[in-house]
């Protein structure tokens, strides 16, 4: 252990005894590791940004609706099914929401239009992912009640209130008044676009007050839902959760396990997987660029290391004459490469991280280099320095002390 510590100390001295040469070698490796760090960060950031832009947390949800392809007596899901699913799925559930939808005649003053009315109970923000720009959002207790409170999407608000609305504004849905609780801003995901020209109101209020008997409405009974959204916690096995949910709903609705399923379990993750395949095409291009940068870095570092060994022939000869073995010289040169590689990796990460932070602040550049990826890039830089030093180390260890001393 003492010998290894001494060799490491000597390797540090040898690596940084000539600062300019060390800086150039570190810069060579930093360029290669920066290419890898940039590739890893862009791929990770791009994946997160695209998923958030398109689906958000909806991509890890079970979306349950009636299977209308079969004739059965079970009907659509019900509000009470949420409690059953929470009991079966346990801590795998992050949030739930129950939805019903209808088309209604909406009037505000002299303005009149036809809008989609969504009745919701639970955490509707996962799907209606829009900020509140005026007023406030509906609370969980309010979505579970019957109070006539409404949220308007940005498009619906402009249709009904072209000149703006006061704090106590109200409007009428199918002739029944509804208080304007808040106005939603621009959708933050593609999924939320469906709520742009719509009204969101508590589930029971929609069923009791705002759905006209002759309107295009689904479902028909007050306790039935158009769809249930079960948002699963990150990392949950979706297939296993789907099987457990299907069994629980079959038992609750009296459906046989051998017949066709009475409900459809839509997979919002499927489009995300299609996007992942498109992302893989971009990944191949970026990885190819990163590999080229690594190859250039390894070649440049190996050449610089070989030149450094030639410049240190006399030092190596003196070490051998002082009792250092060929193995000691080999280990020392490899340690130099390891140290310079690790420093080059750190420099590359700092360089890319700083540039990415600036780009994110200026143009919202999608970049995400977490600790795990950072450590992998750092280890890659150290490994690159080590591998590129093998040839120079073997040359230094195999030289004759007498010949080296005369060089």
C-alpha positions, 0 to 999 in steps of 0.5 A: 500500500505504501509503495502504491501511494508513493507511486501515485504521489510520483505520478502526480508530480510527473503529470503536473511537473510541466503545467503547459503539457499537462494542460494540453493533454487535459484539454485533449481529453476534455474535448472527448469527454465533453462530446460524450457528456453533451450527447448523454445530456441532450438525449436525456433532456430531449427525452424528458422534454418531449414526454413532458410536452406531449403527455407529461405524467399521463404516459404512466397512467391507466385510462379505463373506459367502456368496451363498446365493441361487445354487447354486455350488461356492465355499462361504463366504469363508475365513480365507486370504482376508484376506491376499489382500484386504490385498494387493489393497487395500493401505493402504486397509485399516485393520483386518480381522476374520473371524467364525464363529457357533454356538449352544451350551449354556453352563454355569457352576456351577448356571447353564445357558443357551443362548448364541451363540458368536462365534469371531473372528480380528482386530480385533473391537472395531470391531463388538463395541464394548464396554468391558472392565469386568472382566479384559482383552480378547483380544489379536490373537495370542490371537484367531489361536490356539487357546487356550480363552479367552472374553469374555462380553457383559454379559447373558451374564455376568449369566446365568452369574454372577448373584453375580459371578465370581472372577479365575480363573472358568471355564465350559463351552461344549458340555461343554468348559471355557473360561477367562473372560478378561474381561467386556464392558460396555454396548454403545457402538453399536447394532451391538454389541447383538448381542454383549450375550448372547454369548460371544466366543472365538478363531476356531480355538478356536470351530471346534475345541472349542466347536461341537457337530456337531448344533448350529445352526452356520455355517460347517461347515469350520474354515477357513470364515467366516460373514463377513469384515469389512474396515474401510476407512480414512477417505475411501476410495472404497468402491465402488472397493474393493468392485470390487477385492475382488470381483475378487480373491476371484473369482480366489482361488475360481475364480469367473468374472467373468461369472457371479453373484458368489459373495459378498455385499458388505453395505453398512453405510453404507446405513442411515447414509445413511438417517439422513443424510436424516433429519438433512437435515430437521433441518438445514433447520430449523436453517439457516432459524433461522440465516438469520433470525438473520443477517438480523436481525444484518444489519438491526440492524448496517446501521441502527447503521452508518447512524446512526454515519455520520450522527453522523460527518458533520462528521468526514467533511467535515473529511477531505474538506476535508483531501484525502480522496476519496469513494473513500477515505471509501467504503473507510474505512467498508467497512473499519470494517464488515469489522473489526467483522464479523470481531470479531463473528464471533470473539465469536460463535464464542467465545460458542457454543464456551464455551456448547457446551463447558459443555453437553457437560460437563453433558449430553453435548450433541452439538457439533463445530465444527472449524477449517474450520467455524470459519474459514468462520463467521469469514469469514461474519461479516466478509462480513456486516459488509462487506455491511451497510456498503455502504449507509452507505459510499455515503451517507458518500462521496456527501455534500457536505463543505459540507452535512456540515460544517453538520450 
